[in-house]
Amino acid sequence: MEEEVKDIEIQELIKKLEEYANKSDFKLNPNKKIVENITRGLLKRKKKFGCEYCPCRVVTGDKEKDKKIICPCDYHKDEIKEKGFCFCRLFFK
């Protein structure tokens, strides 16, 4: 049975992600519902796999390869530079 993610966990992670975004000159998606859904996915993956793997990336089970997809993933800066947002649309320019 899948463990439920608590609202307080979501809000704590959103705060952490906002701090990261501010330091990086990014911003979180202005749509709060999308941010909450992505954050919920990150927390579910943390409970299932042990890390906050990006919900839009495939977890392979190879810890070394999967390090690249821990949010914020290794790909988000290039994606933001190219498109103005990352693949899962959590971070924006």
N, C-alpha and C positions, 0 to 999 in steps of 0.2 A: 504494500500500500504506500502510495506517495505521501510524504510528509507535507503538510500545508505550510505555506509561507505566511508569516505574520505581517500585518501592516507596519508595525514598528520596525521590523527588519527592512522592509521596503524603504521606509522613510530614512533610516540610517544610511543605507547604501546610496540613496539618491543624494543625500548630503555629501557623502564621500565623493561621488561622481561629479557633483557641482564644484567641489573644491578643486578636483583635478582639472575640470574644464576651465575654470577661472585661471588657474596657474598656466594653462596651456594656450590661452587666448582662443578657446573654443567656447561653445555654449551648449547646453542640453537642448534637445528638441523642445520647441515651445509648447508642443502638445503634451500636457501633463499625463494624459491617459496612456499615450504611447510610451513615455518614460517609465511609468509604473509597470506596464506590461513587460517591457524589456528587462527592467529590474527584477521583476518576479521570475522571469526566465533565468536570469543570472543566478538568483538565489536557489532556484530549483536545481540548477546544474551543480551548484556548490554542494547541496545536500546529497545529490546523486553521485557526483564524480570527485568532490573534494576541492574543487576550484570554481571560481566564477567565470566559466567559459562562456564566450560570446554565444548567445542563443541562435545566431544566424550562421554559425560555423559547425562543421562536423567534428565531434570528439572521436579521435582514432583509438584512444587507449594507450598510445605511445606518449608517455609523460613528456619526453624531450620535444617531440613534434607539437604536442598540445600546449606547451608553454606559450607558443606564439598566438594562441587564441584566448588567453586569459584577458578579460576586459580590464583596461583598454588594450585591445589586441595590437599586435605588431603592424597591422595593415591600416589602422584607422587614420593615421596622419597623411599617408599618401592618398587615401580615398577622399579625405576632406579637401586636400589640396586640388585634386582632380575634379571632384563633383560638388564640393561644398558641404558634404556630409559623409559620414561613414556608412558602410553597407547596411547596418541594422537601423540606421537613422537615429542613433542615440546622441551622437555629437555632431554639431554643425559649426560652420565657420563663423 
